[in-house]
Amino acid sequence: MRIIANSIEIEVEDFGPKNGIPLLMINGFGSQLINWSLEFIDKFLEKDIRVIIFDNRDVGLSHKFSGHKISNMRDIWKYSFSSNIDSKITKKPTVPYTLNDMAADAESVLKVLDIRSAHVLGTSMGGMIAQLFAYNYPEICRSLTSMMSTSNNPDLPRISKKVREGLTGSPKNNDISSIINYNMETRKLWSSPKFSTPEKKLLENYTASYERMFYPEGQTRQYAAIGHDGSRVERLKKIISPTLVLHGDSDNLVPVEGGIDTAKLIPNARLEILEGWGHDLPPGVFDWVSSKICEHIFSNE
């Protein structure tokens, strides 16, 4: 369903009993709400947890910021870490929106659905947004789960050039075959070595995403928002929501050090690391991940 949240259109899906414990799930960079596996969502519905998912701004069926310009991406990242890199960088780069705006979208979604507070789960970029949700709206954040995400601490290890290019690159052609083949290849750079997703399922997922909405321009603006947010080190130290940090030790896109640092910075956060898990959510991790999250939710009710 389409709602107006934070003054823009947001596509939302709401599962489970309306009187169930609410869990707001925030997806990652460029991901649409259909990228959440229904089998994964079922793990929570079985526990009578109400699950709310939505398309972040600029992806899927939510509002597009077409035509909004951004600064040179290198300038955005330099500005974000200027205190650590070059104190002479003072010109604020232009971005259409920030991760704080995206956290405000999430807060507004709950308000429109008349949900006074919720447990919040975010994965990858969604984890960054969830962190800011907990920081900006502590009174409505029952608990935070930050999954395969990071503090964006400039002292953390950087991803390889090959992985970065795979994330931000694109195929030569925008036809469905080229896009799917590109995604199938690049995902190998960060997928789980110990847990796999059947190729048929991957093809179905990529085809469904392309047919629902292919909009790479929005991903560029989301990437700019990530860079513009910079380090969250000081903000994470002030989060008061009960926090669970989940990460895989084989994550090549957001290295596990990012999860470890996040857990160190957020007071009393609990860290769980799964061997052989990369930067994806294959069926083989559904039980482990959902059980950790459910335990966290029920222990903070």
DABELLIN-V981100 format. One record per helix or strand of 2 or more residues. SS is the DSSP state (alpha for helix, beta for strand). FROM is the first residue (numbers start at 1). LEN is the number of residues. If there is no record, write none. Layout:
# DABELLIN-V981100
ss=[SS	SS]
from=[FROM	FROM]
len=[LEN	LEN]
This chain:
# DABELLIN-V981100
ss=[beta	beta	beta	alpha	alpha	beta	alpha	alpha	alpha	beta	alpha	alpha	beta	alpha	alpha	alpha	alpha	alpha	beta	alpha	beta	alpha]
from=[2	8	21	33	38	49	73	82	99	118	125	138	141	161	176	199	216	233	242	256	270	283]
len=[4	8	6	3	8	6	8	4	14	6	12	3	7	8	14	14	14	4	7	10	5	16]
